[in-house]
Amino acid sequence: MRTNTTRNAMILTGGLALLTIINGCTATAKKEAVTTEKKPEIATFKLEKEKLSTALQLPGELSAFQQVDLYAKVSSFVKTLKVDIGSEVTKGQLLMTLEAPETNSQLAAAQSRLKAQEALYTASKANYDRLYETSKTPGTISKNDLDQAVARRNSDLAQFEAAKAAYKEVSNIRDYLEIRAPFNGIITARNVNLGAYVGPSGKGSEFPLFTLQEQKNLRLAVSIPEVYTGYLKDGHEVTFSVKSMPEKTFTAKVKRLSGALDLRLRSERVEIDVPNTGKELLPGMVAEVHIPLPANASTFTVPRKAILETAEGIFVWKVVQNKAVKVNVKKGRLTDGKTEIFGELNAGDEIVTEPSEELREGNVIKP
């Protein structure tokens, strides 16, 4: 009995010792795992320069190359209408005639005054000429009479010139009764009918008589963000599409740059001339503009995940002697998962690929 008891005690003691060893090994393994989790390896890459060619997608608006609203200058009534919406017109073509009976009376009165002043001037001039010829004989005409004749002639001449100017003024006003096209284009709006009262003020003048647009050439206006203004120059070619023809791509060239930034949008207005002889495009259409941004020089590019944007700013983490160093940067163009950056960086710098917000200045990093 005693022998069996001793044997059982030895077995129990050995089991406890073995369990203690196993527990110790397990605790050691867990401790090593925790240590490994606390100090993981962090992925980094070498910073290099490359030429980045990208493209920019921006909305733009098509407008007529020229557009004008035509109004009546004098109070009158619509007498005839020669065109309607959709009519193609040429420069100088008669679009409408107006009627103002009082203008005809004013013209007749001005013409009568002109003829009366012309007769007076003719008579005074003839009188002066006769006196002048007679005065060549000494003692026949006094110098005072000759001076009076000269003054009368000059006064009648001034009155005659004033009458001519008044007659021309009324004639010009009468010419305003004919509305003509200032350039080639299409009538896109008509707001009057026959017999309607029109004039420079009051009821009937709220809307233009006609709206004329030149549509064989269009303007495509695009606002370029400040960061991209240096890449687009006069003469650069761009492509665009419109919703009504999504399968078709149009090509045009940059013609005008404003040279200043809009203070509200912080962008530069750029105008692109678009030939439209086939009239496929219409003013007012919204276009999706594809603007190529060529590579002007080699710049630093990093994966987008390497950049952290927080309330403190935009920065990347650089590894210096196995320690984290924060470097503030500015972003440039974006393409294929990469971002162009500018900051106090050099080629060959070790940059953290995917930094976390828990990373702090001076943290030890094992690349």
C-alpha positions in Angstrom: 0.0 0.0 0.0 2.7 2.4 0.9 4.5 1.7 -2.4 1.4 2.4 -4.4 0.9 5.7 -2.5 4.4 6.8 -3.1 4.1 6.0 -6.8 0.9 8.0 -7.2 2.5 11.0 -5.4 5.5 10.9 -7.8 3.1 10.7 -10.9 1.1 13.7 -9.5 4.3 15.7 -8.8 5.6 15.0 -12.4 2.2 16.0 -13.9 2.2 19.3 -12.0 5.8 20.0 -13.1 4.9 19.3 -16.8 1.8 21.5 -16.6 3.9 24.3 -15.1 6.4 24.0 -18.0 3.6 24.1 -20.6 2.0 27.1 -19.0 5.4 28.9 -18.9 6.0 28.2 -22.6 2.5 29.4 -23.4 3.0 32.7 -21.5 6.3 33.2 -23.1 4.8 32.7 -26.6 1.9 35.1 -25.8 4.4 37.7 -24.5 6.5 37.4 -27.7 3.3 37.8 -29.8 2.3 40.9 -27.9 5.8 42.3 -28.3 5.6 41.5 -32.0 2.2 43.3 -32.3 3.5 46.4 -30.5 6.4 46.8 -32.9 5.3 45.8 -36.4 7.4 46.4 -39.5 6.2 49.4 -41.5 6.3 49.5 -45.3 8.4 52.3 -46.8 9.6 53.3 -50.3 12.3 55.4 -51.8 11.2 58.8 -53.1 11.9 59.3 -56.8 11.1 61.9 -59.4 9.1 61.2 -62.5 7.4 63.1 -65.3 3.7 63.1 -64.7 1.4 63.5 -67.7 -2.3 63.7 -66.7 -5.6 64.9 -67.9 -8.2 67.1 -66.3 -12.0 66.7 -66.6 -14.0 69.9 -66.1 -17.5 71.1 -67.1 -17.7 73.9 -69.6 -20.5 75.9 -71.2 -21.0 76.6 -74.9 -22.2 80.1 -75.9 -22.7 81.9 -79.2 -19.6 83.6 -80.6 -21.6 86.8 -80.9 -25.0 87.6 -79.4 -27.0 90.8 -79.4 -30.5 91.8 -78.3 -32.1 94.3 -80.7 -34.3 97.1 -79.2 -36.2 100.0 -80.7 -34.6 103.4 -80.2 -37.7 105.5 -81.0 -41.3 105.2 -79.8 -43.1 103.6 -82.7 -45.3 100.7 -83.9 -44.3 97.5 -85.7 -45.2 97.9 -89.3 -43.6 94.8 -91.0 -41.8 91.6 -89.8 -39.3 90.1 -92.3 -37.9 87.3 -90.1 -39.0 84.9 -87.4 -37.3 82.5 -84.9 -34.8 80.2 -86.7 -34.3 82.5 -89.7 -30.8 82.8 -90.9 -29.8 86.4 -91.7 -26.8 88.2 -93.1 -25.2 91.4 -92.1 -27.3 94.5 -93.0 -30.4 92.5 -93.8 -33.7 94.2 -93.0 -35.4 92.4 -90.1 -38.3 94.8 -89.3 -39.7 98.1 -90.1 -41.4 100.5 -87.6 -43.8 103.3 -88.1 -43.8 106.7 -86.3 -46.0 109.3 -88.1 -44.7 112.2 -86.1 -41.2 111.4 -87.3 -42.3 112.0 -90.9 -43.7 115.4 -89.9 -40.5 116.3 -88.1 -38.5 115.4 -91.2 -40.8 117.6 -93.4 -40.4 120.5 -91.1 -36.7 120.1 -90.9 -36.5 120.0 -94.7 -38.5 123.2 -95.0 -36.3 125.0 -92.6 -33.3 123.8 -94.5 -34.6 125.2 -97.8 -35.5 128.5 -96.2 -32.1 128.9 -94.7 -30.5 127.9 -98.0 -32.4 130.6 -99.8 -31.4 133.3 -97.2 -27.8 132.3 -97.5 -27.9 132.3 -101.3 -29.3 135.9 -101.3 -26.9 137.3 -98.7 -23.9 135.7 -100.5 -25.1 137.2 -103.8 -25.5 140.6 -102.2 -22.0 140.5 -100.8 -20.5 139.3 -104.1 -22.1 142.3 -105.9 -20.9 144.8 -103.3 -17.5 143.4 -103.3 -17.2 143.7 -107.1 -18.6 147.3 -107.0 -16.2 148.2 -104.1 -13.3 147.7 -106.5 -14.1 151.1 -108.0 -12.9 153.7 -105.4 -15.5 155.7 -103.7 -18.6 153.6 -104.7 -19.1 151.4 -101.6 -18.2 152.4 -98.1 -16.2 150.0 -96.0 -19.0 149.8 -93.4 -21.5 148.6 -96.0 -19.1 145.9 -97.1 -18.5 144.8 -93.5 -22.2 144.6 -92.9 -22.7 142.4 -96.0 -19.9 140.0 -94.9 -21.5 139.7 -91.4 -24.9 139.0 -93.0 -23.5 136.4 -95.3 -21.6 134.6 -92.4 -24.7 134.6 -90.2 -26.9 133.1 -92.9 -24.2 130.5 -93.6 -24.2 129.5 -89.9 -28.0 129.2 -89.9 -27.9 127.2 -93.0 -25.3 124.7 -91.5 -27.5 124.4 -88.4 -30.5 123.6 -90.5 -28.6 120.9 -92.4 -27.5 119.4 -89.0 -31.1 119.4 -87.8 -32.3 117.8 -91.0 -29.6 115.1 -90.7 -30.5 114.4 -87.1 -34.2 113.8 -88.0 -33.1 111.7 -91.0 -31.0 109.5 -88.7 -33.9 109.1 -86.3 -36.0 108.0 -89.2 -33.3 105.4 -90.1 -33.9 103.8 -86.7 -37.3 102.8 -87.9 -35.6 100.0 -89.9 -34.0 97.3 -87.8 -31.1 95.5 -89.6 -28.8 92.6 -88.6 -25.4 93.8 -87.3 -23.8 90.5 -88.3 -24.5 87.1 -89.8 -26.4 84.7 -87.6 -29.7 83.1 -86.5 -32.7 84.7 -85.0 -33.2 82.8 -81.7 -35.9 85.0 -80.1 -38.8 87.2 -81.3 -40.9 89.1 -78.7 -43.2 91.3 -80.8 -46.0 91.1 -83.3 -47.4 93.3 -86.0 -48.9 96.5 -84.6 -47.2 96.2 -81.3 -46.0 99.4 -79.6 -42.3 99.5 -79.0 -40.0 102.2 -77.7 -36.9 103.1 -75.6 -38.8 103.1 -72.3 -42.1 102.1 -70.8 -44.3 99.1 -71.6 -43.3 97.2 -74.7 -39.5 97.7 -74.1 -39.0 95.1 -71.3 -37.9 92.5 -73.8 -35.8 92.8 -77.0 -37.4 92.8 -80.4 -35.1 90.1 -81.6 -32.1 88.1 -80.2 -29.5 87.4 -82.9 -26.7 84.8 -82.4 -23.7 83.8 -84.5 -23.7 80.0 -84.2 -21.2 78.9 -87.0 -18.6 79.5 -84.3 -19.1 79.0 -80.6 -17.2 79.8 -77.4 -16.5 77.1 -74.9 -15.8 78.7 -71.5 -14.0 76.7 -68.8 -12.8 77.7 -65.3 -9.3 76.2 -64.6 -8.5 75.7 -60.9 -5.5 77.7 -59.6 -3.3 74.6 -59.2 -3.5 73.8 -63.0 -3.3 77.2 -64.5 0.4 76.8 -65.4 -0.2 73.8 -67.6 -2.6 75.3 -70.2 -1.4 77.8 -72.9 -2.8 79.6 -75.9 -3.1 77.1 -78.8 -3.3 74.0 -76.7 -5.8 71.4 -78.1 -8.6 70.0 -75.9 -11.4 67.6 -76.5 -14.9 67.6 -75.2 -18.3 65.9 -75.4 -21.9 66.8 -74.8 -24.8 64.9 -73.4 -26.9 64.9 -76.6 -24.0 63.1 -78.4 -22.1 61.1 -75.8 -20.5 58.9 -78.4 -18.9 61.8 -80.3 -15.8 63.7 -79.4 -15.1 67.3 -80.5 -11.7 68.9 -80.8 -10.9 72.6 -80.4 -8.0 74.9 -79.5 -7.6 77.4 -76.6 -7.8 80.9 -77.9 -8.2 83.3 -74.9 -7.0 83.1 -71.3 -8.2 85.8 -68.8 -4.8 86.1 -67.2 -6.4 86.5 -63.7 -8.1 84.4 -61.1 -11.7 84.8 -60.2 -11.7 85.9 -56.6 -14.7 83.8 -55.7 -13.8 80.5 -57.4 -10.0 80.9 -57.4 -9.9 79.8 -61.1 -8.9 81.3 -64.4 -11.5 81.7 -67.2 -10.4 80.1 -70.4 -12.2 80.4 -73.8 -12.0 77.9 -76.5 -13.2 78.6 -80.1 -15.3 75.8 -81.5 -16.2 75.6 -85.2 -19.8 74.7 -85.7 -20.5 74.9 -89.4 -22.7 71.7 -89.2 -24.8 73.2 -86.4 -24.5 70.1 -84.3 -23.8 72.1 -81.2 -26.1 74.7 -79.6 -25.4 77.6 -77.4 -26.2 76.8 -73.8 -25.0 73.2 -73.9 -22.9 71.9 -71.0 -19.8 70.1 -72.2 -17.5 67.7 -70.4 -14.0 69.0 -71.3 -10.9 66.8 -71.4 -7.8 68.9 -70.9 -4.4 67.2 -71.2 -1.8 68.4 -68.7 1.7 67.6 -70.2 4.7 67.0 -68.0 6.8 70.2 -67.8 9.5 68.8 -65.5 10.2 65.8 -63.2 8.5 66.1 -59.8 8.1 63.9 -56.8 5.1 61.5 -56.8 3.9 59.2 -54.0 0.9 56.8 -53.6 -2.2 58.6 -52.4 -2.2 56.6 -49.2 1.2 58.0 -48.3 -0.4 61.4 -47.7 -2.2 62.3 -44.5 -4.7 65.2 -44.4 -5.6 66.3 -41.0 -6.6 69.5 -39.2 -2.8 70.2 -38.8 -2.3 70.2 -42.6 -1.1 67.9 -45.4 2.0 65.9 -44.8 4.0 62.7 -45.3 6.2 60.7 -42.9 9.9 60.5 -43.7 12.2 58.0 -42.0 15.4 59.5 -40.7 17.8 57.2 -38.8 14.9 54.8 -38.1 12.7 57.6 -36.6 9.6 59.2 -38.0 9.8 62.8 -39.2 6.7 64.8 -40.4 7.2 66.8 -43.6 4.5 69.3 -44.7 3.7 69.1 -48.4 1.4 70.6 -51.0 -0.5 68.4 -53.4 -0.3 68.7 -57.2 -1.8 66.6 -60.0 -3.4 63.2 -59.4 -3.1 60.2 -61.7 -3.3 56.4 -61.5 -3.3 56.2 -57.7 -0.4 58.6 -57.4 -0.2 62.3 -56.3 2.3 64.9 -57.1 3.8 66.6 -54.0 6.0 69.6 -53.2 7.9 70.1 -50.0 11.3 69.9 -48.4 12.1 66.5 -49.8 15.0 64.9 -51.7 15.4 62.0 -54.1 16.1 58.8 -52.2 14.2 59.8 -49.0 12.6 56.9 -47.2 8.8 57.6 -47.1 6.2 55.6 -45.1 3.8 54.0 -47.6 0.6 53.9 -45.5 1.1 56.0 -42.3 -1.5 55.8 -39.6 -2.8 58.8 -37.5 -1.3 57.2 -34.4 2.2 57.8 -35.8 4.1 60.5 -33.9 7.2 62.5 -34.4 10.3 60.5 -33.2 8.6 57.1 -33.2 11.0 54.3 -33.9 10.3 52.8 -37.3 11.7 49.5 -38.6 11.5 49.8 -42.4 
